[in-house]
Amino acid sequence: MGVPELVALPVGFEAFHRRGFINYQLNRAHALGFAERRELFDAAARIRSMDDGGPVFEALASRAAAEGRYRPATGYARLAEFFTPPRSQRKPERYRRYLELFDTAFADAALVRHEVPYAGAALPAYSLPAAGPPTGGKVLLHGGFDSVIEEFFPVAQRIAAAGFAVIAFEGPGQGGARTVHGLTSDHDWEKPVAAVLDHIRLDRAALVGISMGGYWALRAAGREPRIAQVVAWPPVYDWLHRAHPVLRAPVRSMVQHRGFMGWSVRTRARLSPTLRVVVDQVLYLLDSDDPADVPAWFLGMNAAHAGSERVRQDVLLMCGEHDAFQPPALTRAQAQALTAAHSVTTRLFTRAEQADQHCQMGNLDLACRVLTSWLRSVAASAGGSAPRPDPPP
């Protein structure tokens, strides 16, 4: 199998839809190179609510596939799967259709699929060999809250093109690990990381966590000595404390009263379609029917659990100045907490760079260049003196 041309990544964060959450998801597919701008605007005009997204994008995926346009068909199938409620019977069906289209779109890629044994089931993973001048380095790549690992193939391509072999995987609660294998979420990310390292037989690798995966990557790096460098893209640190400090005490208090908390979450979710999506996703990750489990799950990601003081590797923190999900305040707090790290480099992406949104959707090519330049730099200087950390944003 050959090395396919890099998936082109467009520049610019578009105003596809008036609702911010829906607009971000459409930009996510566009920025990752899996959707056509014109078709997204046409589709957005037919979406009045989250419930419309599934059928609209399923039809668009079928049309694109019939025309032999398998890469955008893959992106539309992913959007159809994303907009399908987690408990719907259509969810597994649309997920499998997405994988079929992905395999067709990238049949010429040097991808090897793995099933990593884990907790009596399996974690889906892919390996992609270095495609540029080899560094000898290995990079583990994973996503976050609602990702599937295939959507980050263009990112994996760019890491491989920089000379690194890539192992992209899903942890418990993510993608096929949850939909196919039934593995529920676990914040102790060192466990799936160790399973992947064992399966691939690696004794040294960098670890890159995207979105909420930035938290889990740092947690794992502090407990898994085989991780040589770690990237949080971006960090979470202690979301409730740093991003919403006024809410911390009342939320912790309400969690102790599960009946009231469950009622409160249900009521708020009925009033906010975006919150409903988040609540439904967390309950799916946990295989739970109790809304009180949702705030408890978020509170499980905190400064004590992260154990930042245990991280001794070179660290890269990437964030956007207008990130609505993981704002720069979290990055500043995380940088200060990495007291034992070999080095800490912080990169704040700006609106002028068209990379200020969550995970740099709008200019992913720039973000990948920053990422791979840093990986090459720390790999080249391994064993030397630690570079001075950049100041946090």
Legacy VTK file of the C-alpha trace (Angstrom):
# vtk DataFile Version 3.0
C-alpha trace
ASCII
DATASET POLYDATA
POINTS 393 float
0.000 0.000 0.000
1.199 3.484 -0.830
1.103 6.750 1.016
-1.913 8.805 -0.101
-1.734 12.529 -0.616
-2.363 14.496 2.545
-6.013 15.336 3.084
-6.297 19.053 2.324
-7.315 21.106 5.358
-9.184 24.364 4.638
-8.481 27.594 6.511
-11.259 29.586 8.153
-13.992 29.066 10.754
-17.308 29.411 8.934
-20.746 30.637 10.000
-22.620 27.571 8.789
-25.396 27.666 11.393
-26.827 30.217 13.815
-26.621 27.800 16.769
-23.097 27.747 18.091
-22.928 24.074 19.028
-24.260 22.881 15.673
-22.039 25.361 13.870
-18.973 24.001 15.644
-19.764 20.416 14.634
-20.119 21.416 10.978
-16.856 23.345 11.178
-15.244 20.300 12.772
-16.024 18.152 9.730
-14.983 20.951 7.373
-11.724 21.769 9.166
-10.722 18.088 9.220
-11.112 17.938 5.448
-14.142 15.643 5.415
-16.852 17.951 4.074
-17.477 20.378 1.244
-18.149 23.977 2.244
-21.049 24.512 -0.161
-22.769 21.279 0.862
-22.448 22.157 4.535
-24.162 25.505 3.980
-26.948 23.742 2.056
-27.343 21.123 4.774
-27.285 23.716 7.565
-30.278 25.466 6.005
-32.299 22.270 6.525
-31.286 21.766 10.161
-33.523 23.458 12.689
-32.592 21.246 15.649
-30.163 18.502 16.623
-32.779 15.925 15.650
-32.619 17.024 12.007
-28.908 16.354 11.643
-29.044 12.562 11.411
-31.378 12.204 8.416
-29.993 15.282 6.619
-26.415 14.026 6.707
-27.326 10.389 6.122
-28.960 11.416 2.837
-25.985 13.602 1.942
-23.552 10.748 2.696
-25.528 8.399 0.437
-25.538 10.917 -2.404
-21.800 11.617 -2.120
-21.004 7.885 -2.008
-23.176 7.234 -5.069
-21.144 9.882 -6.886
-17.893 8.220 -5.843
-16.926 11.088 -3.498
-15.981 8.843 -0.609
-14.028 11.288 1.537
-16.913 13.775 1.945
-19.298 10.814 2.167
-17.246 9.688 5.167
-17.542 13.104 6.782
-21.296 13.283 6.251
-21.737 9.774 7.622
-19.802 10.827 10.706
-22.060 13.862 11.129
-25.121 11.630 10.737
-23.729 9.348 13.448
-22.835 12.313 15.673
-26.322 13.812 15.501
-27.948 10.454 16.274
-28.904 10.176 19.971
-26.555 7.766 21.766
-29.325 5.382 22.832
-30.929 5.252 19.399
-30.974 1.917 17.584
-29.682 3.819 14.557
-26.426 4.733 16.333
-24.549 1.427 15.776
-25.899 1.170 12.228
-24.704 4.651 11.309
-21.381 4.072 13.041
-20.734 0.926 10.992
-21.710 2.733 7.799
-19.212 5.446 8.696
-16.435 2.860 9.090
-17.313 1.268 5.736
-17.038 4.616 3.982
-13.813 5.469 5.794
-12.263 2.155 4.685
-13.315 2.836 1.097
-12.077 6.429 1.119
-8.655 5.440 2.430
-8.223 1.993 0.946
-4.792 3.019 -0.358
-3.532 4.276 2.995
-0.875 2.302 4.838
-3.221 1.848 7.782
-3.216 -1.308 9.867
-6.219 -1.845 12.107
-5.701 -3.331 15.573
-8.008 -4.644 18.262
-6.175 -3.983 21.533
-7.270 -6.404 24.279
-8.764 -4.467 27.178
-11.000 -5.423 30.108
-12.348 -8.512 28.376
-13.130 -6.546 25.208
-11.050 -4.429 22.804
-9.931 -0.905 22.017
-9.933 0.008 18.302
-6.587 1.309 17.049
-4.734 2.026 13.821
-1.028 2.156 13.087
0.396 4.384 10.370
4.100 4.183 9.480
6.367 7.203 9.232
6.028 8.711 5.762
8.684 11.423 5.946
12.363 11.285 6.892
12.113 8.879 9.838
12.908 10.113 13.326
12.548 6.685 14.889
9.895 8.201 17.142
6.456 6.795 17.911
3.355 8.857 18.690
0.156 7.686 20.361
-2.870 9.785 19.360
-6.373 9.842 20.855
-9.414 12.063 21.022
-11.778 13.249 23.717
-15.391 13.541 24.818
-17.335 12.584 21.695
-14.681 11.699 19.138
-14.076 8.733 16.894
-10.437 8.108 16.089
-10.929 7.925 12.314
-11.863 11.605 12.120
-8.299 12.490 13.150
-6.727 10.626 10.230
-5.580 13.928 8.601
-3.777 14.775 11.862
-2.193 11.316 11.986
-1.086 11.768 8.363
0.755 14.966 9.204
2.473 13.443 12.213
3.563 10.520 10.026
4.776 12.910 7.328
7.008 14.521 9.967
8.778 11.184 10.413
6.879 9.550 13.284
5.096 6.228 13.325
1.570 6.864 14.634
-0.710 4.656 16.702
-4.156 6.246 16.867
-6.537 4.626 19.340
-9.819 4.914 21.188
-10.057 4.540 24.930
-12.987 3.238 26.980
-16.133 5.242 26.286
-14.969 6.463 22.881
-16.095 5.520 19.377
-16.073 1.807 18.682
-14.722 1.010 22.139
-18.169 2.022 23.427
-20.474 1.454 20.438
-19.105 -1.942 19.398
-17.281 -3.287 22.463
-19.391 -1.768 25.247
-16.456 -0.312 27.196
-17.588 2.517 29.452
-15.647 5.657 30.342
-12.741 5.682 32.783
-10.737 8.807 33.658
-7.713 6.690 34.639
-6.245 6.938 31.145
-2.956 5.294 32.038
-4.778 1.956 31.777
-5.747 2.127 28.080
-2.401 3.773 27.266
-0.559 0.878 28.901
-2.717 -1.615 27.010
-1.861 0.025 23.676
1.853 0.212 24.496
1.834 -3.456 25.500
-0.050 -4.553 22.384
2.189 -2.637 19.970
5.253 -3.586 22.070
6.554 -0.083 22.554
8.904 0.950 25.330
8.886 4.657 24.430
6.356 6.943 22.719
4.968 10.457 22.754
1.303 10.868 23.707
-1.054 13.404 22.099
-4.538 13.921 23.545
-7.033 16.033 21.599
-9.893 18.022 23.168
-10.878 16.506 26.522
-8.218 13.929 25.736
-5.701 16.593 26.754
-6.629 15.954 30.381
-6.420 12.206 30.056
-3.057 12.363 28.272
-1.478 14.329 31.112
-3.018 12.003 33.688
-1.508 9.021 31.842
1.895 10.667 31.394
2.259 11.092 35.145
1.765 7.371 35.704
3.158 5.624 32.620
6.977 5.837 32.390
7.018 4.733 28.764
5.534 8.084 27.728
8.471 10.240 26.595
6.623 13.484 25.720
3.031 14.580 26.143
0.749 17.036 24.341
-2.521 18.384 25.756
-4.484 19.873 22.859
-5.863 21.674 24.915
-5.703 21.008 28.691
-8.703 20.669 30.998
-6.861 20.693 34.349
-9.704 21.420 36.811
-12.575 22.574 34.603
-15.136 23.514 37.249
-12.658 25.243 39.538
-10.781 27.266 36.927
-13.382 27.906 34.231
-16.388 28.316 36.549
-15.052 28.888 40.097
-18.310 30.408 41.363
-20.105 27.112 40.646
-17.604 24.810 42.328
-18.906 24.864 45.909
-22.656 24.671 45.089
-22.160 21.903 42.532
-20.054 19.828 44.933
-22.718 20.343 47.575
-25.571 19.343 45.269
-23.739 16.191 44.149
-24.142 14.958 47.728
-27.916 15.157 47.232
-28.319 12.902 44.233
-32.096 13.105 43.996
-32.079 16.874 43.759
-29.074 16.866 41.421
-30.761 14.375 39.101
-33.898 16.515 38.982
-31.843 19.644 38.348
-29.896 18.080 35.474
-33.063 16.692 33.843
-34.823 20.062 34.111
-31.925 22.047 32.690
-31.413 19.559 29.871
-35.058 19.970 28.805
-34.499 23.721 28.548
-31.169 23.566 26.713
-30.758 21.357 23.613
-26.960 21.621 23.861
-26.939 20.556 27.503
-29.242 17.686 26.580
-26.653 16.443 24.100
-23.914 16.615 26.731
-26.033 14.861 29.353
-27.069 12.106 26.946
-23.460 11.585 25.867
-22.123 11.283 29.427
-24.888 8.844 30.379
-24.001 6.805 27.295
-20.300 6.875 28.183
-21.189 5.534 31.623
-24.064 3.253 30.559
-26.164 5.029 33.178
-29.741 6.266 33.436
-29.104 8.521 36.449
-28.594 12.210 35.490
-26.836 12.779 38.819
-23.914 10.808 37.391
-23.238 13.578 34.861
-21.844 16.291 37.175
-20.054 13.596 39.177
-18.315 12.456 35.984
-17.139 15.991 35.192
-16.022 16.542 38.780
-13.927 13.390 38.437
-11.544 15.421 36.269
-9.879 17.630 38.828
-6.461 18.821 39.913
-5.914 16.060 42.468
-6.896 13.313 40.026
-4.782 14.785 37.213
-1.679 14.656 39.396
0.174 17.264 37.356
3.090 17.241 39.785
3.859 13.679 38.649
4.435 14.674 35.024
8.190 14.727 34.340
8.204 14.737 30.547
8.503 17.549 28.027
4.987 18.992 27.719
3.259 20.962 24.971
0.015 22.762 25.820
-1.990 23.999 22.806
-5.028 26.266 23.172
-7.190 28.774 21.300
-7.794 32.294 22.577
-11.563 31.958 22.006
-12.046 28.295 22.856
-15.624 28.019 24.151
-15.142 24.533 25.619
-11.662 24.588 27.197
-10.716 28.265 27.573
-7.160 29.585 28.020
-7.663 29.917 31.796
-7.373 26.130 31.967
-4.104 26.221 30.053
-2.641 28.871 32.358
-3.572 26.830 35.414
-2.227 23.636 33.888
1.105 25.236 32.962
1.595 26.465 36.525
0.767 23.043 37.965
3.410 21.169 35.927
6.060 21.806 38.551
8.196 18.722 37.810
7.973 18.678 34.004
11.240 18.589 32.062
9.922 21.511 30.004
6.585 23.213 29.423
5.819 24.893 26.107
2.537 26.756 25.669
1.137 27.780 22.293
-1.841 30.149 22.192
-3.504 30.235 18.756
-5.193 33.494 17.780
-8.054 34.797 15.699
-5.547 36.434 13.361
-4.254 32.916 12.631
-7.847 31.698 12.174
-7.027 29.096 14.809
-8.625 30.556 17.940
-11.472 28.016 18.206
-11.565 24.712 20.091
-8.811 22.367 18.867
-7.893 24.950 16.230
-10.792 24.052 13.943
-10.277 26.731 11.320
-6.556 26.218 10.805
-5.643 22.658 11.693
-2.749 22.634 9.280
-1.040 25.338 11.333
-1.739 23.443 14.560
-0.265 20.274 13.083
2.858 22.155 11.997
3.315 23.504 15.524
2.746 20.032 16.959
5.144 18.208 14.651
7.839 20.900 14.919
7.704 20.566 18.693
7.800 16.759 18.537
10.852 16.856 16.282
12.538 19.446 18.477
12.149 17.543 21.734
13.034 14.246 20.058
16.257 15.802 18.735
17.175 17.267 22.115
16.289 14.184 24.165
18.937 13.685 26.784
20.120 17.276 26.528
19.315 20.263 28.650
15.676 21.144 29.118
14.450 24.054 26.981
13.107 27.031 28.888
9.313 27.002 29.057
7.307 29.592 27.171
5.204 31.842 29.389
1.562 30.745 29.642
-0.949 32.785 27.636
LINES 1 394
393 0 1 2 3 4 5 6 7 8 9 10 11 12 13 14 15 16 17 18 19 20 21 22 23 24 25 26 27 28 29 30 31 32 33 34 35 36 37 38 39 40 41 42 43 44 45 46 47 48 49 50 51 52 53 54 55 56 57 58 59 60 61 62 63 64 65 66 67 68 69 70 71 72 73 74 75 76 77 78 79 80 81 82 83 84 85 86 87 88 89 90 91 92 93 94 95 96 97 98 99 100 101 102 103 104 105 106 107 108 109 110 111 112 113 114 115 116 117 118 119 120 121 122 123 124 125 126 127 128 129 130 131 132 133 134 135 136 137 138 139 140 141 142 143 144 145 146 147 148 149 150 151 152 153 154 155 156 157 158 159 160 161 162 163 164 165 166 167 168 169 170 171 172 173 174 175 176 177 178 179 180 181 182 183 184 185 186 187 188 189 190 191 192 193 194 195 196 197 198 199 200 201 202 203 204 205 206 207 208 209 210 211 212 213 214 215 216 217 218 219 220 221 222 223 224 225 226 227 228 229 230 231 232 233 234 235 236 237 238 239 240 241 242 243 244 245 246 247 248 249 250 251 252 253 254 255 256 257 258 259 260 261 262 263 264 265 266 267 268 269 270 271 272 273 274 275 276 277 278 279 280 281 282 283 284 285 286 287 288 289 290 291 292 293 294 295 296 297 298 299 300 301 302 303 304 305 306 307 308 309 310 311 312 313 314 315 316 317 318 319 320 321 322 323 324 325 326 327 328 329 330 331 332 333 334 335 336 337 338 339 340 341 342 343 344 345 346 347 348 349 350 351 352 353 354 355 356 357 358 359 360 361 362 363 364 365 366 367 368 369 370 371 372 373 374 375 376 377 378 379 380 381 382 383 384 385 386 387 388 389 390 391 392
